[in-house]
Amino acid sequence: MKTARLWVLPFFLFISSLSIAADFAQDLDQLRYATKIANIQTRDLEKYLDPTQGPTSFRLSDRRAPWAGNYFPMKEGGIAQRWQVGEFPKKTLSQKEVKRLSAEELKTLSPIEKYDLLVGDYDFKATNFELLNRGPLRNPPAEVWEGFCNGVRCAGFLLPEPHFPVRVSNADGLLIEFQPTDLKALAGASYFYVEKYAGLGAPSRNAAVAESQPNPAIFDMALRYNLGTRNKAFVVDSNLTSEIWNETVVGYERELGPEIRIRDKEKRAFPEAVAKRVVKLRLETLGEIDATNSNTPTRAAVASGEHLQEIRATYSLYLNAEGIAVGGVWHKENKERGIDFAWFAAGQGADGDYGQNSFLDFKTLRNLFKESARPMCNKALL
């Protein structure tokens, strides 16, 4: 993905004051809910409507930074991809075929095949679900950009990073080895749907571009409060078209311009406003890394600025007589990369609760993550 340069262009207000007020109020309610599900005290949230509150620049430390992982594109197999050998199964194995596999062949099976073997399912129900519903055998076929980026981004700040391979014996004594990348892929599937969710704006659909972006005044608050003050990562869709590129917000640099008197047209759109301030933003986001590179610890590298991409955006914040934001407008720029919508998550992976892969149990996966925090030794069935 290419990063567009920042160009500050003239912009125009095409929406009514009623719709602006509704977007502002709705996104503020969603941000309140986001802080609640993240167990953040909300009593001081409102003061961040003052755009001078909070850090001007910020990046998460290695204790708080998300870990990096690959999105496991569905077209290439999804989590049924045997990523170590670059293929996916055209059909699932029989129990007899499994017993004939060498230890090395077992090691290179896909993450979801290993999971089926761990729970003793030689019918490979979880694997078949992925191949047929979220993989290369899906009808209609998956788009190139479709994968588990939402789940991997979410798991990256809600689960500890897996550090070591885990060897686990199933009930038949079959020894299965999960690599850290296997666990990250499975977490991405488990968090394809999440237990607790809040969103600002909505993703663009069909041929629309930047259709329902977050209200920039509320997005600006989320940067300074949730991220910069409370150290809570969240996710943005960085593609302004109908494609969805989920990337975790890790840091930002923000230049707040001086107060400017507003024009009559702006006053009609923002009746409470008396002035505006322009913000030039450089956002640091975590996107994709190669599956092989994700097999080693990544959080410290992310915190040091590695694996990060850039989004540049400009927006105006409209202020009342007390200097408090009452709304905002994005400056329109002719580019594909930007902030299409933003979302927050907490709790457990809830994929199966939403009619997806009900064969993938989050508690089993969480136990594997715990084991991966320690150097490898052989384990009994979890």
N, C-alpha and C positions, 0 to 999 in steps of 0.2 A: 504494500500500500504506500502511496506517495503522500508526502506531507506538503500541503499548499502553503505558500508564503502569505503573510498577513498584508492585506491591502485595506485601508480604511476608506470606505466608499460612502457616498450619500445614501440615506435610507428614507423611506416614506412609511407613514402609518396608514395601513389599509384596513384596520380592524376597529370596531367601535369601542367606546369606553366601557360599555357593559361587558363585552367579551374579555377585555383586558382585566377588568376587576374580577370577573369570574375565574380566569386562569390564575391570577395572583392569589385569590383566596383558596382555591382548590389546591394549588401547589403548596401553599403555606400549611394547610391542614395535613397534606401528605408528608411534609417535612417534620411536622410535630409527631406524626405517627412513626416516621422513620427513627427519630430519636428515642421514642418510647420502646420500640422493639429491640433497639440496640442497647437498652438499659442505660440510657443517658438521661440525666436530669434535665427537664425542659424549662425550668423556671427562669433561666437566663437566656433562652433562645431568642426571645423577642428583641433584646437589645442589639442583636446582630442585624436587625433591619437598618441600623446605622452602618453605612458602608465603610466607616473608618475603624470599626471593631475587628479584632482578630489579626493574625499575622498577614503581612504583605506577600511573603513568600514562604513556602513550606514544602518539605518532603518527609514521608514516613520514615522512621528509623528502622533498623533491621529487626527490632523486637516487634514492630507493628506492620511492617511491609508484607504484602501478600506474596505467596510463592508463585512461580511462573510454571506454566504448563502448555501443552499443545491442545488445540481444539478438536482433534481427531475428526477430520472432515467425513461426513456421512458417505460421500461419494466414493471415498477410498476405504470404506469399511467401518467407519465410526469406531466404537469401542470393540468391535469384532475384528479390527485390523491387527494383524500380527506384525506390529511395528518394527520389531527387531529384524525381520526378514523382508519387509515391504510387500506383504500380500494379505489377502483375507480369504477365509474358507468359502468355497463355492457351495459346500454343503457341510453339515456338522458330522463329526466323527461318530462311529459306533463304539460301544464299550470295548469290543474286541480290538478295534484299532487303537484305542487309548492305551490299552495294556501293552501293546507292541511298541509304543513310543519310548525312545530313549530319554534319559534325564535331560539331555540338551534339547531334544525336540519338545518335551513338555515345557521347558523354560521359555521357548519362543512362541508358545501359543498366545492368542490374543487375551487381553485382560478379562473379557467376559467369558471366554472359554475356561480360563483358569478358575473364575468364580463358580461356574457350573460344576466343575470337578470338585472344588472345595466343599460344596454343599451336597455332593453325592448325586447330582442330577446328570445321569448319562444320556438323558433325552435332550439335553442342552436347550431347555426351554428359554432361558434368559438370552442365550446366544441367538436362537432362532428369532426371538422377538426383535432383537437389534438388527439382524440382517434384513428382515422383512419390513420393519417399520421405520427404522432410523439408520438404515445402512444401504449398501449398493444394490440390494434386491427390492428396494422400495418402489412402489408404483403410485404416483408418478416419480421419476427419478429425482434425487436430491440435487439442488444447485451446488455449484462449486464452493460457495461461501458457507453453506449450512454445516453445522457441527455442534459441538458441545461447549462453545466458548462461554455461553451464559453460565453453565454449571461449573466449568473450570474456574472462571473468574470468581464466582460465588464461594466455592470451596477454598479458593486460595486465601481468603481472609477469614473463613469460618472454621477451618480445620488446620491442625498443625502440619507442617510440611513433612512428608515421609522422607526419611534419610537413608534407611538401610533396607536391603531386600529382606523379605520374610518368607521362611520355609514353613509350610503348614501341611500336616498330614490329615487327609480326610478319613472318614469312618472305615474305609477299606485299606487304609495304610498307604495310600498313594500320596507321594510327596510333591507338593506344588510350590513353586517359587514365584512370589510376586515381587516384581521390581518396583521402585518408587514411581516410575512412569505408569505402570499398570494401575497402581492405586490412584494416581491423579486422574487417569481416564475414568475409572469406575466412580470416583467422586464426582466427576463432571456429569456423568449420567444420573447419579443419585440426586444431584442438585439441579438437574434440568428443570425441575420444579422445586420450590423451596417453601419451607413451613411458614415463614413470615416475610412479607414483601410490601414495599411502598414504592411508588413511582412518581416522577415529575415529568409531565408531558406524555407524549405517546409516539411510537415509531411511525415513520412515514409509510404509506401504503401505495401500492401500484406505481404509477408514474409520478407521484407527488414528491417534492423535495422540501425538506425542513417543514413538514406539514403541521406538526403540533409540538414545537420545541418547548422545553421547560420555560417558565417565566424566568428571565435572566436575573431578576432581583432575588428570587428564591434560590436559584442555582448558586448565585454569588454567596448567599447566606450559608448554603450547604458546604461550600468550599471552606469558608472561614470558620464555621462552627463545627460541623461534623468531622471534617478532615483536619483542618489546621489547629483547632482547639481541643477537640475530643479524640483525635487520632483514629477515627473510624473511616475505613475505606468504603467507597461505593463505586458503582459501575455506570459508564455512559455507553450509549450507542454512538460510535464515532463516524458513522456513515449517514449522510443527510438524505440518501435515497432509500428505497424500500429494502435494500440489503441491510442486514444487522451485523455490525462489528462490535461485539461487546469488549470493552477494555476497562480495566480497573484504574480509577484515579488514584495516583500515588503522590503527586505533588503539583505545585503551581507557582507561577510568578504573576503578579497582578499589579498593574499600574493604574492608579485611580487619578483621573484628571480633575481639574478645578471645577467649581460650580459655574454653570452657564445658565443665563436666563432662557426660559423656554418661549417658543413661538405660540401664536394663537392656536394653530392646528394641534400642537402638542397639548396645550391647555385644555382643549376640548376632549382629547383622549384621556387626559389625566387631570380631572378637575381639582384634585387636592394638591397637585404639584405646583411649586413655585420656581423650581430650578432642576437641572439635571447634571449628572457627572458621567463622563465616558470612562469605561474600563477597558483597557487592553490586557488580554489574558493570554498567558502561555501555560497550557495544561500538560502535565506529564502523565502518561497513561501506560499501563502494562497490557500488551496484546499477546501475540503468539510467540512461542519459541519452539524449536525443533523437538520432536519426541525424545530423541537421544540426549539432547542437551538438558531436558527436563528431568533426567534420571539422576542428577546430582543436586545437592542443595542449592537453592537459587535466591533465597530471601536477602542475604547480605548483599549479593550482587545487585538486586533490584533497588535496595536502599542506597547503594552507591551510584545509581544512575544507569546501570546496565539494563539491557532489554527494554528500555523505555522508548516510547514514541511521543510525538508532540502534536498537540492541537492548538491552533491559534484562533482566537475569536475576539470580537469587539462588541460591546453592548452599552446602552445608555441606561442609567438608573435615574428614575424620576423621584424627586424628594419633596417632602412637604416643608413647611416653615421651620420645623424642628430638625431638619436634615435627615429625616427618616424615609426610607424607600417606600413608595406606594405603588411601584410598578417598574417595568423595564421593557426594553425593546432590543432585540438583536439587530446589529447592523448586517444587512444582507450582503453576502459575498459570493461570487461565482466560483464555487468550489464544491467538491464532493465530501470532503472531510470536515467534520464539525461536531456539534453536540446536538444530536437528534432527540434523544431523551435520556433521562437518568433514572437509576433505580437503586434501592437499598434492600438488604436481605439480612435475615437472622434465623437462627434455629437449625433444624435438621434438614437433610435432603428429603424431599417429599414426592419424588417422581412417581412412585407407585400409587400414591394417594390421588393422583390426577389422571388415572387411567393409562399410564405409560407402562414402564417395565416393572410390574408387580413382583417379579421373581427376584429382583435385586433388593436385598434387605439392608437398610442403612446401618442398623446396629452391628451386623456382621462386618460391614465395611469399616465402621468406626473402630472396632476392635483390631482390625488389621493395621489401621493407622497408628494405634497405640503401640503395637508390636514393632512397627517400623521406626519408632523413635529410639529403639535400642539396637545394639549390634546383633547380627543375625545368629539365631540358634534354632534348632528344630522345635516346632510347636505341635501340640495336639490340636485336634479340630476345635475351633473357637466356638 
